[in-house]
Amino acid sequence: MRRARTGVPAGTAAYFVWGLLTLYWPLLDPAPAPAILAHRIVWSLVFVAVVLAIQRDLGWVRAIRRQPRVLALLAGAGCFVGVNWGLYIWAVNNGRVIEAALGYYINPLFTALLGLAVLRERMAIAQWIGVALAATGVVWLGIDAGRPPWVAIGLAATFGVYGLFHKWAAVPSWRALAVETAALAVPAAGYLAFLSATGRSHFGGSPVRSVLFVGAGLVTALPLVLFGFAAVRTPLTVLGMLQFLLPTTQFVIGYFGLHESIGAVGLGAYCLVWAGAAFFLAAYAWRQTRAEDRRASDHVDRARDEPDDVGIPAGTP
């Protein structure tokens, strides 16, 4: 119980900080999204390397170099999260925050479908209803806009596949982020060098902007630290509910802060997506609760079937 009391605030802070990144990337204008992404990759690697060095947690590097499958999975994960980061930065700086929020609302549902198709996991009927409601909302938005919501679909798909590769690799978050950013650091650093050589670099123009570019590594790693702390202290059902803080924060910023338009039809479609996400999450929480109840019941039954003197040393009166 005490661990959960510390885990929930950490998880809440992690998703809230991720949502607030919506306000961070515009501070780096007029730098284009690829340049911001390259800075984010390079400074994230620097920040994570410093943290791992302080923790003296570098011995795993030699071991992981002898695991080509894990390295390939993490490099693939890095590619997908890099596309996800770049697409999100572009969306934020081009007035598409609400559509980006949609991507993170449907991401858990897309991830569930990946689990169904690739990992042969199963979903309850109630979860299928949630997916159907959200899919209807996405199609509705596409019809209303005259085009599919590509930003939302791209964000959900890239982050979903990233999570799948991450699951297969089974490497702790800090180490995984180090390898993922290292896989992208060479082209990112090369691109930044090219911008500097051609006089198009936005780094170093002023101390404040330079700090903001370097801070891209910190704001990338900070919520990861909080999430890692929460993940081992918080039930999955609670983490599942907390994850909707991210797109909700994005939606509120986009609608009320940046005054992005959505319209009555769009709002109706979003209501379907919200209903689908809530339905899916409620069904998931119910299944988790039932599974925990069954495990507790089995434990009680085993204890009842055991002899009363189990575990009592011989000769004890």
VOLUM-477246 format. One record per residue (C-alpha): residue in one letter; x, y, z. Coordinates in steps of 0.2 Angstrom, whole numbers, padded with zeros to 4 digits, always signed. Layout:
N
AXYZ ...
This chain:
317
M+0000+0000+0000 R+0014+0012+0004 R+0023+0008-0012 A+0007+0012-0021 R+0005+0029-0012 T+0022+0034-0019 G+0020+0026-0036 V+0003+0035-0041 P+0010+0053-0039 A+0026+0048-0048 G+0015+0040-0062 T+0004+0055-0062 A+0018+0067-0064 A+0026+0057-0078 Y+0011+0058-0089 F+0008+0076-0084 V+0026+0081-0089 W+0024+0071-0106 G+0008+0081-0109 L+0017+0098-0105 L+0030+0094-0118 T+0016+0102-0130 L+0022+0119-0123 Y+0040+0115-0124 W+0043+0112-0142 P+0036+0129-0148 L+0050+0137-0138 L+0062+0131-0150 D+0054+0139-0165 P+0059+0144-0179 A+0070+0128-0179 P+0062+0115-0190 A+0055+0099-0183 P+0070+0088-0190 A+0083+0100-0181 I+0073+0099-0165 L+0072+0080-0166 A+0091+0079-0169 H+0094+0089-0154 R+0082+0079-0143 I+0091+0063-0148 V+0109+0069-0145 W+0105+0078-0129 S+0095+0063-0123 L+0110+0052-0126 V+0121+0063-0116 F+0110+0065-0102 V+0106+0046-0100 A+0125+0042-0102 V+0129+0054-0087 V+0115+0047-0077 L+0121+0029-0080 A+0139+0034-0076 I+0134+0042-0060 Q+0124+0026-0055 R+0140+0016-0061 D+0128+0006-0072 L+0139+0003-0087 G+0144-0015-0085 W+0129-0021-0095 V+0136-0012-0111 R+0149-0026-0114 A+0136-0040-0111 I+0123-0032-0123 R+0136-0030-0137 R+0136-0049-0137 Q+0117-0050-0140 P+0114-0045-0158 R+0095-0049-0157 V+0093-0037-0142 L+0103-0024-0151 A+0093-0026-0167 L+0077-0024-0157 L+0082-0009-0148 A+0089-0001-0164 G+0072-0004-0172 A+0063+0003-0157 G+0074+0018-0158 C+0069+0021-0176 F+0051+0020-0172 V+0052+0031-0157 G+0062+0043-0167 V+0048+0044-0180 N+0036+0046-0166 W+0046+0060-0158 G+0048+0069-0174 L+0030+0068-0180 Y+0024+0074-0163 I+0036+0089-0163 W+0030+0093-0181 A+0011+0092-0175 V+0014+0103-0160 N+0023+0117-0171 N+0010+0116-0185 G-0006+0118-0175 R-0011+0099-0174 V-0010+0097-0155 I-0028+0090-0154 E-0025+0078-0168 A-0009+0072-0159 A-0019+0070-0143 L-0031+0059-0153 G-0016+0048-0157 Y-0012+0045-0139 Y-0030+0042-0135 I-0031+0027-0147 N-0013+0021-0144 P-0018+0009-0130 L-0031+0002-0141 F-0019+0000-0156 T-0007-0008-0144 A-0020-0021-0139 L-0023-0025-0157 L-0005-0028-0159 G-0005-0039-0145 L-0019-0049-0152 A-0012-0050-0169 V+0007-0053-0165 L+0007-0060-0147 R-0009-0070-0149 E-0016-0061-0134 R-0035-0061-0131 M-0047-0048-0128 A-0064-0049-0120 I-0080-0044-0129 A-0081-0028-0119 Q-0064-0023-0125 W-0069-0026-0143 I-0083-0014-0140 G-0071-0001-0134 V-0060-0003-0149 A-0076-0002-0161 L-0082+0014-0153 A-0065+0022-0154 A-0062+0016-0172 T-0079+0024-0177 G-0074+0040-0169 V-0058+0040-0180 V-0067+0036-0196 W-0080+0050-0192 L-0066+0062-0190 G-0058+0057-0206 I-0075+0059-0215 D-0077+0076-0208 A-0060+0082-0212 G-0060+0074-0229 R-0044+0064-0225 P-0039+0052-0213 P-0031+0059-0197 W-0014+0054-0202 V-0005+0062-0188 A-0015+0053-0175 I-0014+0036-0184 G+0005+0039-0186 L+0008+0043-0168 A-0002+0028-0162 A+0006+0016-0174 T+0024+0021-0171 F+0022+0021-0152 G+0013+0005-0152 V+0026-0004-0163 Y+0040+0004-0152 G+0031-0004-0137 L+0031-0021-0145 F+0050-0020-0149 H+0053-0014-0131 K+0043-0029-0124 W+0053-0041-0135 A+0070-0034-0130 A+0065-0034-0111 V+0079-0021-0106 P+0076-0009-0092 S+0070+0008-0098 W+0086+0018-0094 R+0097+0006-0103 A+0085+0004-0117 L+0084+0023-0120 A+0103+0023-0120 V+0104+0011-0134 E+0089+0018-0144 T+0096+0035-0144 A+0114+0029-0148 A+0107+0020-0163 L+0100+0037-0169 A+0114+0048-0163 V+0126+0047-0177 P+0114+0053-0191 A+0107+0066-0179 A+0124+0073-0175 G+0128+0072-0193 Y+0113+0082-0198 L+0117+0095-0184 A+0135+0097-0191 F+0128+0099-0208 L+0116+0113-0202 S+0131+0121-0193 A+0142+0120-0208 T+0129+0128-0220 G+0125+0142-0208 R+0107+0135-0204 S+0110+0130-0186 H+0098+0137-0173 F+0110+0132-0158 G+0120+0145-0150 G+0111+0160-0156 S+0108+0165-0138 P+0111+0157-0121 V+0093+0154-0117 R+0090+0145-0134 S+0105+0135-0131 V+0099+0130-0114 L+0082+0125-0121 F+0090+0114-0134 V+0101+0105-0121 G+0085+0104-0110 A+0077+0093-0123 G+0087+0079-0116 L+0082+0082-0098 V+0063+0084-0103 T+0064+0068-0112 A+0072+0058-0098 L+0063+0066-0083 P+0046+0058-0086 L+0055+0042-0090 V+0063+0042-0073 L+0046+0045-0065 F+0037+0032-0075 G+0050+0019-0071 F+0048+0023-0052 A+0029+0021-0054 A+0029+0006-0064 V+0036-0005-0051 R+0025+0002-0037 T+0008+0004-0046 P-0004-0009-0051 L-0006-0010-0070 T-0024-0006-0069 V-0020+0011-0061 L-0006+0014-0073 G-0018+0011-0087 M-0030+0024-0081 L-0016+0037-0078 Q-0010+0035-0096 F-0025+0045-0102 L-0018+0060-0092 L-0006+0063-0107 P-0018+0065-0121 T-0031+0074-0110 T-0017+0087-0105 Q-0013+0089-0124 F-0031+0091-0128 V-0034+0104-0115 I-0018+0114-0120 G-0023+0113-0139 Y-0041+0117-0136 F-0041+0130-0122 G-0023+0136-0123 L-0019+0136-0141 H-0037+0139-0147 E-0037+0125-0160 S-0054+0122-0168 I-0063+0106-0167 G-0081+0110-0171 A-0097+0101-0166 V-0095+0086-0177 G-0077+0084-0172 L-0082+0085-0154 G-0095+0071-0156 A-0082+0060-0164 Y-0070+0063-0150 C-0084+0059-0138 L-0084+0042-0146 V-0066+0040-0145 W-0067+0045-0126 A-0081+0032-0123 G-0071+0019-0132 A-0056+0022-0122 A-0066+0022-0106 F-0075+0006-0110 F-0059-0003-0115 L-0050+0003-0099 A-0065-0002-0088 A-0065-0019-0096 Y-0047-0021-0094 A-0048-0016-0075 W-0062-0028-0072 R-0052-0043-0080 Q-0037-0038-0070 T-0047-0038-0054 R-0055-0055-0058 A-0038-0062-0061 E-0031-0055-0044 D-0046-0062-0035 R-0044-0079-0043 R-0025-0079-0038 A-0030-0074-0020 S-0044-0088-0019 D-0031-0101-0026 H-0019-0096-0012 V-0032-0098+0001 D-0037-0115-0005 R-0019-0121-0005 A-0017-0115+0012 R-0033-0124+0018 D-0027-0140+0010 E-0010-0140+0019 P-0007-0149+0036 D-0008-0138+0051 D+0010-0141+0056 V+0018-0137+0039 G+0033-0126+0043 I+0033-0130+0061 P+0050-0137+0067 A+0050-0155+0072 G+0049-0157+0091 T+0039-0141+0094 P+0025-0145+0106 
